[in-house]
C-alpha cells in the first residue's frame, strides 16, 4: 500500500484529484481510497494498492507530480507516523538565507561566493572544495561582521519555531546539522529549540577570519552519519524525519524514514519522499496529521 498526502490549491483540488485517480488506475494500480485526512480541512490522503516495487512508487509519484505541480506532498509505503527524531539542514531550510553568502556581502564578495554556493547546492561542485574556496575568500574579514550578519540578515523560516516546538512536545529529539558554521548555527539552534548542533567552525585569530576552518568538514556524509548515529542511540526502530534543500542533504534525506525537501534544488527534491513547494514549514505538521490545535506556537 502506498499512502500519499497532498496539500494543494483548493480551487483546483477536486479536478486534479479526479484526474490523478484516473491516471493511477490507467497505470494498472488500484485506488483503495481518497479523501480529506481526519482533523484536517486541507490535507488529502490517497491510498494506492501496488506491487510493492520501487518502480511502482516512482510511477505513482510521477502521476501526482504531473497533476499537482505546485503542492506540498508526502508519499510513503509505510504508515505515516510522527517522527521521534528530526534532523534538519539550516541554510535555506530553517533560516531564510545562506549564511556564507550574506557574510560575503560584508567583504564585497557576495555575487562571487553566492555563485559557488548555488553550484554546490545543485550538486555541480564538490562540497568540501567549494566550501574551502569560499571560506578562503573571507580571509581578513572582521569577527564583528558575523555578529552584524546575525543581527541584520539571519531570520527563521516561517513556521520553523512551531515545527520544532511541536515535534519536541511529542517526544521528538531535534538536531540541526549544517555545512555552515557554528557561529551562526549555535544561536539559530538556541532560538528555534534544537537540542544538538553539528556544523563547521571558522578559524578566527586576533578577531579576524583566517580563511581556514577548524577541525573536520561537515559534508553530506557527516549529515547522514549524524542521522544514523542518533537513530542507533534512540533505537533502530526509531521513525526519523530529515529536511533539507540542497545536494549535500540527499544522503541524509534518503537515510531517514521520511525525507522532505523544502523549496529544494531539483536533485534533492527528486530524492525525497516528500516536498514543501507551497506552504511554510508547518505544512510538515499537516502532512503528518498533527491537528493545528496541538501545534505549539510561541
C-alpha positions, 0 to 999 in steps of 0.5 A: 500500500502506498499512502500519499498526502497532498496539500494543494490549491483548493480551487483546483483540488477536486479536478486534479484529484479526479484526474490523478485517480484516473491516471493511477488506475490507467497505470494498472494500480488500484485506488483503495481510497481518497479523501480529506485526512481526519482533523484536517480541512486541507490535507488529502490522503490517497491510498494506492494498492501496488506491487510493492516495487520501487518502480511502482512508487516512482510511477505513482509519484510521477502521476501526482507530480504531473497533476499537482505541480505546485503542492506540498506532498508526502508519499510513503509505503509505510504508515505515516507516523510522527517522527521521534527524531528530526534532523534538519539542514539550516541554510535555506531550510530553517533560516531564510538565507545562506549564511556564507553568502550574506557574510560575503556581502560584508567583504564585497564578495557576495555575487562571487561566493553566492555563485559557488554556493548555488553550484554546490547546492545543485550538486555541480561542485564538490562540497568540501572544495567549494566550501574551502574556496569560499571560506578562503575568500573571507580571509581578513574579514572582521569577527564583528561582521558575523555578529552584524550578519546575525543581527541584520540578515539571519531570520527563521523560516516561517513556521520553523519555531512551531515545527520544532516546538511541536515535534519536541512536545511529542517526544521528538529529539531535534538536531540541526546539522549544517555545512555552515558554521557554528557561529551562526548555527549555535544561536539559530539552534538556541532560538528555534529549540534544537537540542544538538548542533553539528556544523563547521567552525571558522578559524578566527585569530586576533578577531579576524577570519583566517580563511581556514576552518577548524577541525573536520568538514561537515559534508553530506556524509557527516549529515547522514552519519549524524542521522544514523548515529542518533537513530542507533542511540534512540533505537533502530526502530526509531521513525526519523524525519530529515529536511533539507534543500540542497545536494549535500542533504540527499544522503541524509534525506534518503537515510531517514524514514521520511525525507522532505525537501523544502523549496529544494534544488531539483536533485534533492527534491527528486530524492525525497519522499516528500516536498514543501513547494507551497506552504511554510514549514508547518505544512510538515505538521499537516502532512503528518496529521498533527491537528493545528490545535496541538501545534505549539506556537510561541 
